[in-house]
C-alpha cells in the first residue's frame, strides 16, 4: 500500500505542469480581448463625437480640424496614444457641407497591436453616420 502512494505523490505536480500553459494562454487571451474591446468602444465613442461635431458645425469654421481634434481627444482620454499609431491612424469625413437633412459619414481607422504579438497589428474601424443640421 505504501509503495503505490509514493508513485502517486508527483501526479498532481505533473498535471499542474501540463495545464499551466493552457491556463496562462486562456488568461492572456481574455486580457487581450478585453483591451481590444475597450479600444473599440473608445473608438466608437470618439467617432460618434466627431460625427456630432461635423453635423452641427458652422460652415465658417474649419470643421475637419474640429472633428479630428474631438476624435483625438476621445481616443487619448481612453488611454491610447494616437501619436503612436503613426500614419495608419486615419479619419475620413464624407458629406461635409451638404444641405440640411443629408448624411455626414465619419470613419476612423486605428491600429491595435497585440501585447503578445508586437510585430503584428490589426486595423480597428468605426463608422458613424449623422444627419446634417
DRENKE-789972 format. One line per field, with one value per atom (N, C-alpha, C, O): x, y, z; atom name; residue in three letters; residue number from 1. Coordinates in Angstrom, 3 decimals. Atoms other than C-alpha are relative to their C-alpha. Example, Ala and Ser with C-alpha at 12.3 -4.5 7.8 and 13.67 -1.06 7.14 Angstrom:
! DRENKE-789972
px = (0.890; 12.300; 0.900; 1.936; -0.820; 13.670; -0.770; -0.261)
py = (-1.190; -4.500; 1.200; 1.181; -1.190; -1.060; 1.090; 2.198)
pz = (0.000; 7.800; 0.000; 0.665; -0.060; 7.140; 0.730; 0.899)
atom = (N; CA; C; O; N; CA; C; O)
res = (ALA; ALA; ALA; ALA; SER; SER; SER; SER)
n = (1; 1; 1; 1; 2; 2; 2; 2)
This chain:
! DRENKE-789972
px = (0.815; 0.000; 0.867; 0.556; -0.857; 2.777; 0.769; 0.984; -0.775; 4.732; -0.864; -0.340; 0.850; 1.721; -0.228; -0.398; 0.174; 1.314; 1.220; 1.062; -1.204; 4.922; -0.001; 0.470; 0.046; 4.363; -1.018; -0.830; 1.043; 1.234; 0.307; -0.431; -0.279; 2.870; 0.290; -0.059; -0.331; 4.094; -1.053; -0.870; 1.025; 0.913; -0.624; -0.793; 0.628; -0.671; 0.951; 0.520; -0.982; 2.535; 0.145; 0.258; -0.100; 2.780; -1.254; -1.154; 1.241; -0.892; -0.028; -0.465; -0.058; -0.400; 0.972; 0.679; -0.986; 2.700; -0.543; -0.193; 0.592; 0.731; -1.113; -1.281; 1.138; -2.268; 0.386; -0.354; -0.395; -0.364; 0.130; -0.390; -0.061; 0.485; -1.368; -1.605; 1.346; -3.123; -0.751; -1.425; 0.684; -4.441; 0.574; -0.182; -0.615; -1.940; -0.389; -0.621; 0.435; -2.835; -1.429; -1.740; 1.380; -6.502; -0.064; -0.838; -0.009; -5.763; 0.495; -0.096; -0.526; -3.669; -1.005; -1.159; 1.030; -6.380; -1.146; -1.640; 1.067; -9.018; 0.446; -0.320; -0.505; -6.849; 0.132; -0.217; -0.136; -6.085; -1.364; -1.533; 1.340; -9.752; -0.607; -1.289; 0.512; -10.631; 0.608; -0.100; -0.653; -8.077; -0.529; -0.777; 0.509; -9.288; -1.435; -1.793; 1.383; -12.923; -0.036; -0.849; -0.073; -12.015; 0.379; -0.217; -0.384; -10.275; -1.143; -1.388; 1.109; -13.225; -1.114; -1.704; 1.014; -15.640; 0.444; -0.358; -0.522; -13.414; -0.013; -0.314; 0.002; -13.104; -1.418; -1.627; 1.396; -16.879; -0.496; -1.158; 0.418; -17.482; 0.656; 0.003; -0.709; -14.833; -0.548; -0.667; 0.568; -16.279; -1.371; -1.694; 1.312; -19.762; 0.127; -0.629; -0.210; -18.477; 0.477; 0.059; -0.458; -16.675; -1.128; -1.203; 1.137; -19.819; -0.970; -1.543; 0.866; -21.828; 0.574; -0.151; -0.650; -19.292; -0.163; -0.394; 0.122; -19.459; -1.435; -1.655; 1.400; -23.264; -0.489; -1.335; 0.473; -23.713; 1.005; 0.887; -1.084; -20.644; -0.457; -1.365; 0.207; -20.659; 0.848; 2.045; -0.778; -19.608; 1.175; 2.084; -1.086; -17.352; 1.239; 2.324; -1.130; -15.140; 0.651; 0.068; -0.706; -12.573; -0.519; -0.019; 0.689; -14.762; 0.870; 0.818; -0.810; -12.295; 0.975; 1.157; -0.914; -9.785; -0.751; -0.251; 0.806; -12.539; -0.412; -0.375; 0.391; -13.732; 1.196; 1.083; -1.198; -10.207; 0.474; 0.940; -0.399; -9.453; -0.908; -0.435; 0.931; -12.596; 0.292; 0.244; -0.316; -11.690; 1.324; 1.436; -1.314; -8.065; -0.153; 0.427; 0.194; -9.207; -0.721; -0.369; 0.724; -11.658; 0.873; 0.766; -0.884; -9.041; 1.065; 1.377; -1.051; -6.371; -0.553; 0.152; 0.589; -8.758; -0.249; -0.306; 0.185; -9.338; 1.321; 1.330; -1.294; -5.618; 0.831; 1.851; -0.758; -4.452; 0.656; 0.088; -0.753; -1.855; -0.145; 0.422; 0.128; -2.884; 1.330; 1.494; -1.305; 0.709; 0.744; 1.500; -0.678; 1.914; -0.544; 0.129; 0.593; -0.437; 0.688; 0.700; -0.717; 1.535; -0.910; -2.001; 0.736; 0.334; -1.207; -2.079; 1.126; -2.073; -1.254; -2.301; 1.165; -4.401; -0.598; 0.078; 0.589; -6.862; -1.443; -2.161; 1.368; -10.078; -0.488; 0.160; 0.586; -12.294; -1.391; -2.233; 1.297; -15.217; -0.589; 0.040; 0.677; -17.689; -1.360; -2.008; 1.306; -20.762; 0.008; -1.045; -0.098; -19.491; -0.501; -0.247; 0.553; -21.241; -1.093; -1.215; 1.162; -24.269; -1.216; -1.124; 1.223; -27.830; -0.469; -0.063; 0.594; -29.752; -0.796; -1.554; 0.682; -31.051; 0.848; 0.515; -0.915; -28.208; 0.882; 1.039; -0.817; -25.945; 1.466; 2.013; -1.446; -22.423; 0.561; 0.074; -0.639; -20.205; 1.397; 2.171; -1.343; -17.165; 0.523; -0.106; -0.632; -14.860; 1.379; 2.163; -1.291; -11.909; 0.632; -0.016; -0.786; -9.229; 1.157; 1.857; -1.029; -6.871; 0.631; -0.090; -0.633; -4.287; -0.032; 0.083; -0.077; -4.398; 1.117; 1.135; -1.143; -1.229; -0.157; -0.357; 0.105; -1.394; 1.235; 2.352; -1.093; 0.721; 0.927; 2.144; -0.826; 1.904; 0.583; 1.518; -0.525; 2.476; 0.328; -0.432; -0.273; 4.180; 0.321; 0.315; -0.356; 5.132; -1.216; -1.075; 1.209; 1.529; -1.099; -1.362; 1.118; -1.328; -1.189; -1.041; 1.219; -4.904; -0.594; -0.329; 0.638; -6.932; -1.388; -2.250; 1.334; -9.861; -0.665; -0.027; 0.708; -12.512; -1.343; -2.038; 1.301; -15.517; -0.575; 0.121; 0.686; -18.037; -1.283; -2.002; 1.234; -20.830; -0.606; 0.097; 0.729; -23.464; -0.965; -1.690; 0.905; -25.331; -0.596; 0.046; 0.698; -27.831; 0.474; 0.577; -0.463; -26.610; -1.132; -2.270; 1.025; -28.450; 0.176; -0.597)
py = (-1.185; 0.000; 1.260; 2.256; -1.160; 2.343; 0.312; 1.488; -0.235; 1.919; 0.649; 1.429; -0.646; 2.918; 1.475; 2.299; -1.391; 6.117; 0.830; 1.995; -0.717; 7.117; 0.279; 1.334; -0.197; 6.680; 1.067; 1.751; -0.978; 8.881; 1.394; 2.338; -1.275; 11.689; 1.124; 2.268; -1.044; 13.603; 0.201; 1.022; -0.063; 13.125; 1.398; 1.928; -1.323; 16.426; 1.054; 1.956; -0.949; 18.320; -0.120; 0.895; 0.210; 16.788; 0.522; 1.162; -0.516; 17.558; 1.522; 2.139; -1.465; 21.140; 0.546; 1.550; -0.445; 21.486; -0.125; 0.683; 0.159; 20.225; 1.020; 1.469; -0.904; 22.514; 1.481; 2.338; -1.394; 25.705; 0.779; 1.893; -0.776; 26.756; 0.254; 1.325; -0.172; 26.218; 1.080; 1.925; -0.996; 28.263; 1.389; 2.358; -1.300; 31.073; 0.534; 1.732; -0.410; 31.133; 0.519; 1.515; -0.476; 31.472; 1.348; 2.217; -1.259; 34.265; 1.151; 2.231; -1.039; 36.225; 0.302; 1.459; -0.216; 35.729; 0.847; 1.726; -0.808; 37.132; 1.438; 2.358; -1.369; 40.149; 0.731; 1.908; -0.631; 40.830; 0.342; 1.416; -0.274; 40.555; 1.190; 2.013; -1.127; 42.971; 1.318; 2.317; -1.224; 45.526; 0.400; 1.579; -0.292; 45.244; 0.512; 1.446; -0.456; 45.619; 1.427; 2.246; -1.345; 48.677; 1.025; 2.101; -0.918; 50.302; 0.189; 1.308; -0.122; 49.548; 0.884; 1.681; -0.855; 51.156; 1.459; 2.355; -1.369; 54.230; 0.583; 1.761; -0.440; 54.433; 0.321; 1.308; -0.253; 54.199; 1.294; 2.090; -1.238; 56.948; 1.220; 2.244; -1.125; 59.189; 0.289; 1.450; -0.186; 58.622; 0.654; 1.526; -0.604; 59.479; 1.490; 2.317; -1.412; 62.707; 0.797; 1.940; -0.676; 63.596; 0.225; 1.285; -0.151; 62.990; 1.068; 1.825; -1.042; 65.153; 1.387; 2.320; -1.292; 67.952; 0.408; 1.580; -0.294; 67.694; 0.366; 1.194; -0.235; 67.690; 1.379; 1.982; -1.288; 70.847; 1.125; 2.194; -0.971; 72.709; 1.233; 1.181; -1.252; 76.280; -0.040; -0.317; 0.068; 76.438; 0.971; 0.793; -0.991; 79.419; -0.501; 0.060; 0.511; 77.364; -1.176; -1.762; 1.140; 74.716; -1.271; -1.669; 1.133; 71.697; -1.244; -1.978; 1.218; 68.981; -0.035; -1.080; -0.040; 70.110; -0.196; -0.855; 0.159; 70.327; -1.453; -1.963; 1.412; 66.801; -0.859; -1.721; 0.795; 65.373; 0.234; -0.695; -0.289; 67.135; -0.718; -1.223; 0.700; 65.669; -1.496; -2.121; 1.428; 62.179; -0.285; -1.255; 0.145; 62.589; 0.038; -0.777; -0.143; 63.737; -1.226; -1.702; 1.175; 60.827; -1.231; -2.000; 1.170; 58.235; 0.147; -0.818; -0.185; 59.759; -0.036; -0.456; 0.086; 60.066; -1.441; -1.744; 1.423; 56.317; -0.695; -1.873; 0.569; 55.766; -0.491; -1.149; 0.404; 55.181; 1.225; 2.317; -1.120; 57.353; 0.030; -0.821; -0.075; 58.428; 0.273; -0.094; -0.259; 59.601; -1.303; -1.403; 1.284; 56.015; -0.752; -1.630; 0.676; 54.926; 0.403; -0.361; -0.461; 56.977; 0.239; 0.789; -0.251; 57.056; -0.907; -0.629; 0.921; 54.150; 0.467; -0.172; -0.607; 56.340; 0.972; 1.903; -0.876; 57.981; 0.336; -0.458; -0.479; 59.995; 0.425; 1.231; -0.342; 60.224; 0.573; -0.060; -0.656; 62.655; 0.171; 0.770; -0.150; 62.455; 0.643; 0.415; -0.642; 64.532; 1.318; 1.809; -1.270; 67.694; 1.138; 1.154; -1.188; 70.952; -0.318; 0.358; 0.273; 69.352; 0.681; 1.306; -0.633; 70.534; -0.628; -1.731; 0.508; 70.126; -1.264; -1.314; 1.277; 66.594; -1.045; -2.229; 0.960; 64.991; -0.656; -0.131; 0.752; 62.448; 0.401; 0.709; -0.192; 63.024; -1.300; -1.807; 1.240; 59.945; 0.311; 1.023; -0.119; 59.834; -1.407; -2.211; 1.309; 56.831; 0.193; 1.030; -0.069; 56.311; -1.382; -2.384; 1.247; 53.638; 0.204; 1.216; -0.093; 52.943; -1.384; -2.375; 1.321; 50.154; -0.494; 0.285; 0.640; 47.744; -1.026; -1.906; 0.914; 45.924; -0.931; -0.492; 0.988; 42.720; 0.056; 0.247; -0.053; 42.662; -1.198; -1.067; 1.208; 39.096; -0.158; -0.936; 0.030; 39.634; 1.429; 2.020; -1.421; 43.049; 0.313; 1.482; -0.251; 42.621; -0.022; 0.216; 0.113; 42.211; 0.873; 0.801; -0.788; 44.693; -0.141; -0.525; 0.043; 44.827; 1.400; 2.222; -1.304; 47.795; -0.041; -0.805; -0.186; 48.763; 1.093; 2.083; -0.965; 50.640; 0.297; -0.607; -0.411; 52.614; 1.046; 1.979; -0.921; 54.425; 0.461; -0.331; -0.542; 56.713; 0.969; 1.784; -0.865; 58.452; 0.863; 0.370; -0.915; 61.520; 0.961; 1.308; -0.910; 63.810; 1.432; 1.896; -1.377; 67.303; 0.903; 0.783; -0.908; 70.004; 1.403; 2.296)
pz = (0.000; 0.000; 0.000; -0.654; -0.140; 0.867; -1.287; -1.579; 1.215; -2.395; -1.091; -1.887; 1.008; -4.555; 0.347; -0.552; -0.397; -2.543; -0.398; -0.763; 0.401; -3.286; -1.498; -1.924; 1.444; -7.026; -0.393; -1.399; 0.306; -6.957; 0.546; 0.264; -0.667; -4.987; -0.992; -0.703; 0.972; -8.077; -1.078; -1.977; 1.038; -10.114; -0.094; -1.193; 0.009; -9.106; -0.569; -1.288; 0.514; -9.875; -1.514; -2.202; 1.442; -13.350; -0.703; -1.750; 0.589; -14.075; -0.003; -0.974; -0.069; -12.929; -1.046; -1.696; 0.984; -15.124; -1.420; -2.280; 1.324; -18.127; -0.258; -1.392; 0.167; -17.533; 0.117; -0.366; -0.194; -16.602; -1.308; -1.372; 1.246; -20.204; -0.620; -1.178; 0.545; -21.277; 0.783; 0.194; -0.828; -18.361; -0.231; -0.296; 0.265; -18.983; -1.375; -1.536; 1.338; -22.683; 0.027; -0.626; -0.121; -21.794; 0.708; 0.306; -0.738; -19.309; -0.877; -0.880; 0.890; -21.811; -1.112; -1.505; 1.016; -24.443; 0.521; -0.186; -0.600; -22.102; 0.162; -0.126; -0.180; -21.307; -1.337; -1.432; 1.316; -24.988; -0.593; -1.172; 0.504; -25.949; 0.743; 0.133; -0.780; -23.127; -0.459; -0.581; 0.486; -24.324; -1.371; -1.621; 1.343; -27.923; 0.073; -0.645; -0.161; -26.840; 0.558; 0.130; -0.573; -24.766; -1.066; -1.125; 1.069; -27.738; -0.983; -1.434; 0.944; -30.000; 0.576; -0.154; -0.624; -27.526; 0.030; -0.233; 0.000; -27.181; -1.409; -1.597; 1.394; -30.963; -0.460; -1.164; 0.353; -31.394; 0.628; -0.037; -0.663; -28.835; -0.636; -0.837; 0.613; -30.398; -1.399; -1.789; 1.339; -33.886; 0.090; -0.717; -0.202; -32.636; 0.338; -0.172; -0.352; -31.094; -1.205; -1.392; 1.210; -34.328; -0.989; -1.611; 0.908; -36.379; 0.515; -0.269; -0.571; -33.995; -0.253; -0.599; 0.278; -34.349; -1.454; -1.754; 1.429; -38.128; -0.368; -1.252; 0.343; -38.173; 0.455; -0.205; -0.527; -36.099; -0.230; 0.367; 0.196; -37.381; -0.767; -1.597; 0.717; -38.562; -1.270; -1.185; 1.245; -42.248; -0.055; -0.866; 0.006; -41.461; 0.737; 0.582; -0.780; -39.149; -0.721; -1.632; 0.574; -40.024; 0.678; 1.730; -0.613; -39.329; 0.058; 1.045; 0.008; -40.297; 1.170; 1.794; -1.138; -37.692; 1.315; 2.227; -1.206; -35.075; 0.198; 1.317; -0.071; -35.881; 0.387; 1.258; -0.305; -35.820; 1.434; 2.093; -1.377; -32.525; 0.997; 2.015; -0.891; -30.926; 0.027; 1.086; 0.067; -32.113; 0.714; 1.463; -0.647; -30.988; 1.523; 2.240; -1.441; -27.546; 0.576; 1.656; -0.484; -27.203; 0.097; 1.052; -0.020; -28.067; 1.083; 1.780; -1.003; -25.835; 1.422; 2.340; -1.338; -22.870; 0.418; 1.609; -0.305; -23.122; 0.319; 0.678; -0.359; -22.571; -1.166; -0.964; 1.178; -26.140; -0.603; -0.573; 0.544; -27.831; -1.516; -2.201; 1.456; -31.346; -0.704; -1.868; 0.614; -31.974; -0.273; -1.240; 0.183; -31.574; -1.208; -1.749; 1.156; -34.362; -1.294; -2.259; 1.188; -36.867; -1.184; -1.036; 1.239; -40.460; -0.154; -0.977; 0.165; -40.009; 0.733; 0.630; -0.634; -37.898; -1.004; -1.443; 1.009; -40.284; 0.343; 0.950; -0.161; -40.184; -1.374; -2.041; 1.291; -43.280; 0.233; 0.870; -0.146; -43.420; -1.389; -2.261; 1.285; -46.307; 0.238; 1.260; -0.084; -46.938; 0.740; 1.146; -0.722; -45.298; -0.880; -2.084; 0.652; -46.242; -1.020; -2.041; 0.827; -47.811; 0.622; 1.678; -0.482; -47.372; 1.306; 1.670; -1.226; -44.153; -0.307; -1.275; 0.200; -43.847; -0.695; -0.652; 0.651; -45.826; 1.063; 2.166; -0.952; -44.153; -0.060; -1.119; -0.141; -42.900; 0.558; 1.569; -0.455; -42.538; 0.513; -0.128; -0.566; -40.309; 0.235; 0.923; -0.165; -40.486; 0.614; 0.166; -0.687; -38.161; -0.043; 0.260; -0.020; -38.561; 0.974; 0.942; -1.031; -35.696; 0.164; 0.276; -0.137; -35.379; 1.445; 2.391; -1.316; -32.482; -0.047; -0.907; -0.048; -31.570; 1.198; 2.330; -1.058; -29.596; 0.887; 0.406; -0.956; -26.466; -0.176; -0.046; 0.124; -27.059; -1.397; -1.587; 1.368; -30.811; -0.435; -1.202; 0.263; -31.041; -1.455; -1.838; 1.394; -34.699; -0.916; -2.116; 0.815; -35.911; 0.604; 1.805; -0.496; -35.639; -0.945; -2.105; 0.793; -36.857; -0.040; 0.838; 0.124; -38.033; 0.620; 0.185; -0.563; -35.838; -0.823; -1.181; 0.827; -37.785; 0.626; 1.091; -0.494; -36.656; -0.947; -1.346; 0.911; -38.870; 0.667; 1.276; -0.553; -37.771; -1.000; -1.598; 0.923; -39.866; 0.803; 1.667; -0.682; -38.679; -1.017; -2.009; 0.914; -40.361; 0.219; 1.354; -0.064; -41.165; 0.480; 0.025; -0.536; -39.237; -0.533; -0.187)
atom = (N; CA; C; O; N; CA; C; O; N; CA; C; O; N; CA; C; O; N; CA; C; O; N; CA; C; O; N; CA; C; O; N; CA; C; O; N; CA; C; O; N; CA; C; O; N; CA; C; O; N; CA; C; O; N; CA; C; O; N; CA; C; O; N; CA; C; O; N; CA; C; O; N; CA; C; O; N; CA; C; O; N; CA; C; O; N; CA; C; O; N; CA; C; O; N; CA; C; O; N; CA; C; O; N; CA; C; O; N; CA; C; O; N; CA; C; O; N; CA; C; O; N; CA; C; O; N; CA; C; O; N; CA; C; O; N; CA; C; O; N; CA; C; O; N; CA; C; O; N; CA; C; O; N; CA; C; O; N; CA; C; O; N; CA; C; O; N; CA; C; O; N; CA; C; O; N; CA; C; O; N; CA; C; O; N; CA; C; O; N; CA; C; O; N; CA; C; O; N; CA; C; O; N; CA; C; O; N; CA; C; O; N; CA; C; O; N; CA; C; O; N; CA; C; O; N; CA; C; O; N; CA; C; O; N; CA; C; O; N; CA; C; O; N; CA; C; O; N; CA; C; O; N; CA; C; O; N; CA; C; O; N; CA; C; O; N; CA; C; O; N; CA; C; O; N; CA; C; O; N; CA; C; O; N; CA; C; O; N; CA; C; O; N; CA; C; O; N; CA; C; O; N; CA; C; O; N; CA; C; O; N; CA; C; O; N; CA; C; O; N; CA; C; O; N; CA; C; O; N; CA; C; O; N; CA; C; O; N; CA; C; O; N; CA; C; O; N; CA; C; O; N; CA; C; O; N; CA; C; O; N; CA; C; O; N; CA; C; O; N; CA; C; O; N; CA; C; O; N; CA; C; O; N; CA; C; O; N; CA; C; O; N; CA; C; O; N; CA; C; O; N; CA; C; O; N; CA; C; O; N; CA; C; O; N; CA; C; O; N; CA; C; O; N; CA; C; O; N; CA; C; O; N; CA; C; O; N; CA; C; O; N; CA; C; O; N; CA; C; O; N; CA; C; O; N; CA; C; O; N; CA; C; O; N; CA; C; O; N; CA; C; O; N; CA; C; O; N; CA; C; O; N; CA; C; O; N; CA; C; O; N; CA; C; O; N; CA; C; O; N; CA; C; O; N; CA; C; O; N; CA; C; O; N; CA; C; O; N; CA; C; O; N; CA; C; O; N; CA; C; O; N; CA; C; O; N; CA; C; O; N; CA; C; O; N; CA; C; O; N; CA; C; O; N; CA; C; O; N; CA; C; O; N; CA; C; O; N; CA; C; O; N; CA; C; O; N; CA; C; O; N; CA; C; O; N; CA; C; O; N; CA; C; O; N; CA; C; O)
res = (UNK; UNK; UNK; UNK; UNK; UNK; UNK; UNK; UNK; UNK; UNK; UNK; UNK; UNK; UNK; UNK; UNK; UNK; UNK; UNK; UNK; UNK; UNK; UNK; UNK; UNK; UNK; UNK; UNK; UNK; UNK; UNK; UNK; UNK; UNK; UNK; UNK; UNK; UNK; UNK; UNK; UNK; UNK; UNK; UNK; UNK; UNK; UNK; UNK; UNK; UNK; UNK; UNK; UNK; UNK; UNK; UNK; UNK; UNK; UNK; UNK; UNK; UNK; UNK; UNK; UNK; UNK; UNK; UNK; UNK; UNK; UNK; UNK; UNK; UNK; UNK; UNK; UNK; UNK; UNK; UNK; UNK; UNK; UNK; UNK; UNK; UNK; UNK; UNK; UNK; UNK; UNK; UNK; UNK; UNK; UNK; UNK; UNK; UNK; UNK; UNK; UNK; UNK; UNK; UNK; UNK; UNK; UNK; UNK; UNK; UNK; UNK; UNK; UNK; UNK; UNK; UNK; UNK; UNK; UNK; UNK; UNK; UNK; UNK; UNK; UNK; UNK; UNK; UNK; UNK; UNK; UNK; UNK; UNK; UNK; UNK; UNK; UNK; UNK; UNK; UNK; UNK; UNK; UNK; UNK; UNK; UNK; UNK; UNK; UNK; UNK; UNK; UNK; UNK; UNK; UNK; UNK; UNK; UNK; UNK; UNK; UNK; UNK; UNK; UNK; UNK; UNK; UNK; UNK; UNK; UNK; UNK; UNK; UNK; UNK; UNK; UNK; UNK; UNK; UNK; UNK; UNK; UNK; UNK; UNK; UNK; UNK; UNK; UNK; UNK; UNK; UNK; UNK; UNK; UNK; UNK; UNK; UNK; UNK; UNK; UNK; UNK; UNK; UNK; UNK; UNK; UNK; UNK; UNK; UNK; UNK; UNK; UNK; UNK; UNK; UNK; UNK; UNK; UNK; UNK; UNK; UNK; UNK; UNK; UNK; UNK; UNK; UNK; UNK; UNK; UNK; UNK; UNK; UNK; UNK; UNK; UNK; UNK; UNK; UNK; UNK; UNK; UNK; UNK; UNK; UNK; UNK; UNK; UNK; UNK; UNK; UNK; UNK; UNK; UNK; UNK; UNK; UNK; UNK; UNK; UNK; UNK; UNK; UNK; UNK; UNK; UNK; UNK; UNK; UNK; UNK; UNK; UNK; UNK; UNK; UNK; UNK; UNK; UNK; UNK; UNK; UNK; UNK; UNK; UNK; UNK; UNK; UNK; UNK; UNK; UNK; UNK; UNK; UNK; UNK; UNK; UNK; UNK; UNK; UNK; UNK; UNK; UNK; UNK; UNK; UNK; UNK; UNK; UNK; UNK; UNK; UNK; UNK; UNK; UNK; UNK; UNK; UNK; UNK; UNK; UNK; UNK; UNK; UNK; UNK; UNK; UNK; UNK; UNK; UNK; UNK; UNK; UNK; UNK; UNK; UNK; UNK; UNK; UNK; UNK; UNK; UNK; UNK; UNK; UNK; UNK; UNK; UNK; UNK; UNK; UNK; UNK; UNK; UNK; UNK; UNK; UNK; UNK; UNK; UNK; UNK; UNK; UNK; UNK; UNK; UNK; UNK; UNK; UNK; UNK; UNK; UNK; UNK; UNK; UNK; UNK; UNK; UNK; UNK; UNK; UNK; UNK; UNK; UNK; UNK; UNK; UNK; UNK; UNK; UNK; UNK; UNK; UNK; UNK; UNK; UNK; UNK; UNK; UNK; UNK; UNK; UNK; UNK; UNK; UNK; UNK; UNK; UNK; UNK; UNK; UNK; UNK; UNK; UNK; UNK; UNK; UNK; UNK; UNK; UNK; UNK; UNK; UNK; UNK; UNK; UNK; UNK; UNK; UNK; UNK; UNK; UNK; UNK; UNK; UNK; UNK; UNK; UNK; UNK; UNK; UNK; UNK; UNK; UNK; UNK; UNK; UNK; UNK; UNK; UNK; UNK; UNK; UNK; UNK; UNK; UNK; UNK; UNK; UNK; UNK; UNK; UNK; UNK; UNK; UNK; UNK; UNK; UNK; UNK; UNK; UNK; UNK; UNK; UNK; UNK; UNK; UNK; UNK; UNK; UNK; UNK; UNK; UNK; UNK; UNK; UNK; UNK; UNK; UNK; UNK; UNK; UNK; UNK; UNK; UNK; UNK; UNK; UNK; UNK; UNK; UNK; UNK; UNK; UNK; UNK; UNK; UNK; UNK; UNK; UNK; UNK; UNK; UNK; UNK; UNK; UNK; UNK; UNK; UNK; UNK; UNK; UNK; UNK; UNK; UNK; UNK; UNK; UNK; UNK; UNK; UNK; UNK)
n = (1; 1; 1; 1; 2; 2; 2; 2; 3; 3; 3; 3; 4; 4; 4; 4; 5; 5; 5; 5; 6; 6; 6; 6; 7; 7; 7; 7; 8; 8; 8; 8; 9; 9; 9; 9; 10; 10; 10; 10; 11; 11; 11; 11; 12; 12; 12; 12; 13; 13; 13; 13; 14; 14; 14; 14; 15; 15; 15; 15; 16; 16; 16; 16; 17; 17; 17; 17; 18; 18; 18; 18; 19; 19; 19; 19; 20; 20; 20; 20; 21; 21; 21; 21; 22; 22; 22; 22; 23; 23; 23; 23; 24; 24; 24; 24; 25; 25; 25; 25; 26; 26; 26; 26; 27; 27; 27; 27; 28; 28; 28; 28; 29; 29; 29; 29; 30; 30; 30; 30; 31; 31; 31; 31; 32; 32; 32; 32; 33; 33; 33; 33; 34; 34; 34; 34; 35; 35; 35; 35; 36; 36; 36; 36; 37; 37; 37; 37; 38; 38; 38; 38; 39; 39; 39; 39; 40; 40; 40; 40; 41; 41; 41; 41; 42; 42; 42; 42; 43; 43; 43; 43; 44; 44; 44; 44; 45; 45; 45; 45; 46; 46; 46; 46; 47; 47; 47; 47; 48; 48; 48; 48; 49; 49; 49; 49; 50; 50; 50; 50; 51; 51; 51; 51; 52; 52; 52; 52; 53; 53; 53; 53; 54; 54; 54; 54; 55; 55; 55; 55; 56; 56; 56; 56; 57; 57; 57; 57; 58; 58; 58; 58; 59; 59; 59; 59; 60; 60; 60; 60; 61; 61; 61; 61; 62; 62; 62; 62; 63; 63; 63; 63; 64; 64; 64; 64; 65; 65; 65; 65; 66; 66; 66; 66; 67; 67; 67; 67; 68; 68; 68; 68; 69; 69; 69; 69; 70; 70; 70; 70; 71; 71; 71; 71; 72; 72; 72; 72; 73; 73; 73; 73; 74; 74; 74; 74; 75; 75; 75; 75; 76; 76; 76; 76; 77; 77; 77; 77; 78; 78; 78; 78; 79; 79; 79; 79; 80; 80; 80; 80; 81; 81; 81; 81; 82; 82; 82; 82; 83; 83; 83; 83; 84; 84; 84; 84; 85; 85; 85; 85; 86; 86; 86; 86; 87; 87; 87; 87; 88; 88; 88; 88; 89; 89; 89; 89; 90; 90; 90; 90; 91; 91; 91; 91; 92; 92; 92; 92; 93; 93; 93; 93; 94; 94; 94; 94; 95; 95; 95; 95; 96; 96; 96; 96; 97; 97; 97; 97; 98; 98; 98; 98; 99; 99; 99; 99; 100; 100; 100; 100; 101; 101; 101; 101; 102; 102; 102; 102; 103; 103; 103; 103; 104; 104; 104; 104; 105; 105; 105; 105; 106; 106; 106; 106; 107; 107; 107; 107; 108; 108; 108; 108; 109; 109; 109; 109; 110; 110; 110; 110; 111; 111; 111; 111; 112; 112; 112; 112; 113; 113; 113; 113; 114; 114; 114; 114; 115; 115; 115; 115; 116; 116; 116; 116; 117; 117; 117; 117; 118; 118; 118; 118; 119; 119; 119; 119; 120; 120; 120; 120; 121; 121; 121; 121; 122; 122; 122; 122; 123; 123; 123; 123; 124; 124; 124; 124; 125; 125; 125; 125; 126; 126; 126; 126; 127; 127; 127; 127; 128; 128; 128; 128; 129; 129; 129; 129; 130; 130; 130; 130; 131; 131; 131; 131; 132; 132; 132; 132; 133; 133; 133; 133)
